[in-house]
Amino acid sequence: MDDAYTRAEKIKLVIFDVDGVLTDGRLYYAHDGRELKVFHSRDGHGMKMLRQSGVEIAIISARVSQAVAHRMANLGIVHVYQGQLEKLPAFEALLEKLALDSSQVAYVGDDVVDLPVMMRVGFAIAVADAHEAVVARSHWQTPSVGGHGAAREVCEMIMKAQGTYQNLLQQYLHVDT
């Protein structure tokens, strides 16, 4: 765990996969063919808190979904790359756009399509139910499965490692009487 915290201290950007990380990985289709996704509200709030702490957030997903576009816009996340069957070009574009070194980036994934990016970042994170090849190549694994609070755990772990969590939490603990 010490290695994970040391890696987390340096992070300036967290990239999340969507299906299997921000969702439970199941694909829901309405009768008319529209795709539906379920996101955990606590994951979203953790992402907002992480952004407040000064860490950027990005999404790189192989699939294209209006639900993802809508959810990320709702969270204020502007670095959204959908339809990325090969995720490395989007990763490299983010590094250049944000003037970051790969050691300053965390990636959260669950399946083998995430490995090319995960193997290049400073902090590779697997969700609890990730594919065994992803787990084997990660620096840390979340206690929760994708879509059930794993993203929140990532956000809080990074904020704790960087010493920003308690200050952000205080805004919710202050009560005027």
C-alpha positions as CSV (number, residue, x, y, z in Angstrom):
1,M,0.0,0.0,0.0
2,D,2.9,2.4,0.6
3,D,3.9,2.1,-3.0
4,A,0.4,3.0,-4.1
5,Y,0.3,6.1,-1.8
6,T,3.7,7.2,-3.1
7,R,2.4,6.9,-6.7
8,A,-0.9,8.6,-5.8
9,E,0.9,11.6,-4.3
10,K,2.2,12.6,-7.8
11,I,-1.1,12.3,-9.7
12,K,-2.4,15.3,-11.6
13,L,-4.8,13.5,-13.9
14,V,-7.0,10.4,-13.4
15,I,-8.4,8.7,-16.5
16,F,-11.4,6.5,-16.0
17,D,-12.7,3.8,-18.4
18,V,-16.5,3.7,-18.4
19,D,-18.0,0.3,-18.8
20,G,-17.0,-1.9,-15.9
21,V,-15.5,1.0,-14.0
22,L,-18.0,3.8,-13.8
23,T,-20.8,1.3,-14.5
24,D,-21.1,-2.4,-13.5
25,G,-20.1,-3.4,-17.0
26,R,-23.6,-4.7,-18.1
27,L,-25.1,-3.1,-21.2
28,Y,-28.8,-2.2,-21.0
29,Y,-30.8,-1.6,-24.1
30,A,-34.4,-0.2,-24.3
31,H,-36.9,-1.7,-26.6
32,D,-36.1,1.0,-29.2
33,G,-32.3,0.2,-29.2
34,R,-31.3,3.1,-27.0
35,E,-28.5,2.3,-24.6
36,L,-29.0,2.9,-20.9
37,K,-26.3,3.2,-18.3
38,V,-26.4,3.3,-14.5
39,F,-23.9,5.4,-12.6
40,H,-23.4,5.6,-8.9
41,S,-24.0,9.0,-7.4
42,R,-21.2,8.7,-4.9
43,D,-18.7,8.0,-7.7
44,G,-19.8,11.3,-9.3
45,H,-19.4,13.3,-6.1
46,G,-16.0,11.8,-5.5
47,M,-15.0,12.9,-9.0
48,K,-16.2,16.4,-8.2
49,M,-14.3,16.5,-5.0
50,L,-11.1,15.2,-6.7
51,R,-11.4,18.0,-9.3
52,Q,-11.9,20.5,-6.4
53,S,-8.6,19.2,-5.0
54,G,-6.8,20.2,-8.2
55,V,-6.6,16.8,-10.0
56,E,-8.0,16.7,-13.5
57,I,-10.3,13.9,-14.7
58,A,-10.7,12.4,-18.1
59,I,-12.7,9.6,-19.6
60,I,-11.5,7.3,-22.4
61,S,-14.1,4.7,-23.6
62,A,-14.1,2.3,-26.5
63,R,-17.9,2.7,-26.8
64,V,-19.9,5.8,-27.7
65,S,-22.9,6.7,-25.5
66,Q,-25.1,9.7,-25.1
67,A,-25.6,8.7,-21.5
68,V,-21.8,9.1,-20.9
69,A,-21.7,12.5,-22.6
70,H,-24.7,13.7,-20.5
71,R,-23.3,12.4,-17.2
72,M,-19.8,13.8,-17.8
73,A,-21.2,17.2,-18.8
74,N,-23.3,17.1,-15.6
75,L,-20.1,16.5,-13.6
76,G,-18.2,19.2,-15.4
77,I,-15.7,16.8,-16.9
78,V,-14.5,18.2,-20.3
79,H,-11.9,15.6,-21.3
80,V,-14.2,13.0,-22.7
81,Y,-12.9,10.6,-25.4
82,Q,-15.5,8.2,-26.6
83,G,-15.3,5.7,-29.5
84,Q,-11.6,5.0,-28.7
85,L,-11.1,1.4,-29.8
86,E,-7.3,2.1,-29.4
87,K,-7.0,4.1,-26.2
88,L,-3.3,5.1,-26.6
89,P,-3.9,8.0,-29.0
90,A,-6.4,9.7,-26.7
91,F,-4.0,9.1,-23.8
92,E,-1.1,10.7,-25.7
93,A,-3.4,13.6,-26.7
94,L,-4.2,14.2,-23.1
95,L,-0.6,14.2,-22.0
96,E,0.2,16.8,-24.7
97,K,-2.9,18.9,-24.0
98,L,-2.3,19.1,-20.3
99,A,1.5,19.2,-20.5
100,L,1.9,16.1,-18.2
101,D,4.3,13.3,-17.9
102,S,2.9,9.8,-17.8
103,S,4.1,9.4,-14.2
104,Q,1.6,12.1,-13.2
105,V,-1.3,10.1,-14.6
106,A,-3.5,7.4,-13.0
107,Y,-5.7,5.1,-15.1
108,V,-8.6,3.1,-13.8
109,G,-9.6,0.0,-15.8
110,D,-11.2,-3.4,-15.7
111,D,-10.5,-5.2,-19.0
112,V,-7.7,-6.0,-21.4
113,V,-8.5,-3.1,-23.7
114,D,-7.3,-0.9,-20.8
115,L,-3.8,-2.5,-20.6
116,P,-2.0,-0.4,-23.2
117,V,-2.6,2.8,-21.3
118,M,-2.4,1.2,-17.8
119,M,1.1,-0.1,-18.6
120,R,2.3,3.5,-19.4
121,V,0.9,5.5,-16.4
122,G,2.5,6.2,-13.1
123,F,-0.5,4.7,-11.2
124,A,-2.4,1.8,-12.7
125,I,-5.6,0.9,-10.8
126,A,-7.9,-2.1,-11.3
127,V,-11.4,-2.3,-9.9
128,A,-12.2,-5.2,-7.6
129,D,-13.8,-7.4,-10.4
130,A,-11.2,-6.6,-13.1
131,H,-9.9,-9.2,-15.5
132,E,-7.0,-11.1,-14.0
133,A,-4.5,-9.6,-16.5
134,V,-5.5,-6.1,-15.4
135,V,-5.2,-7.0,-11.8
136,A,-1.7,-8.5,-12.4
137,R,-0.5,-5.3,-14.0
138,S,-2.0,-2.8,-11.6
139,H,-0.4,-0.9,-8.7
140,W,-3.6,-0.9,-6.6
141,Q,-7.0,-2.5,-6.7
142,T,-10.2,-1.0,-5.4
143,P,-12.2,-2.8,-2.6
144,S,-15.4,-2.2,-4.6
145,V,-16.4,-3.5,-8.0
146,G,-17.0,-1.2,-11.0
147,G,-20.2,0.8,-10.8
148,H,-20.6,0.3,-7.1
149,G,-18.3,3.0,-5.6
150,A,-14.9,2.0,-7.0
151,A,-14.4,5.4,-8.6
152,R,-15.2,7.1,-5.3
153,E,-12.5,4.9,-3.6
154,V,-10.0,5.9,-6.2
155,C,-10.8,9.6,-5.7
156,E,-10.6,9.5,-1.9
157,M,-7.4,7.4,-1.9
158,I,-5.7,10.0,-4.1
159,M,-7.0,12.9,-2.1
160,K,-5.8,11.2,1.1
161,A,-2.4,10.5,-0.4
162,Q,-2.1,14.2,-1.4
163,G,-3.4,15.5,1.9
164,T,-6.4,17.3,0.5
165,Y,-9.2,15.0,1.6
166,Q,-9.7,16.3,5.2
167,N,-10.0,20.0,4.0
168,L,-12.6,19.0,1.4
169,L,-14.5,16.9,3.9
170,Q,-14.6,19.9,6.3
171,Q,-17.0,21.8,4.1
172,Y,-19.6,19.1,4.8
173,L,-18.9,18.9,8.5
174,H,-19.3,22.5,9.3
175,V,-22.7,23.1,10.7
176,D,-24.1,26.5,11.7
177,T,-26.2,26.3,14.9
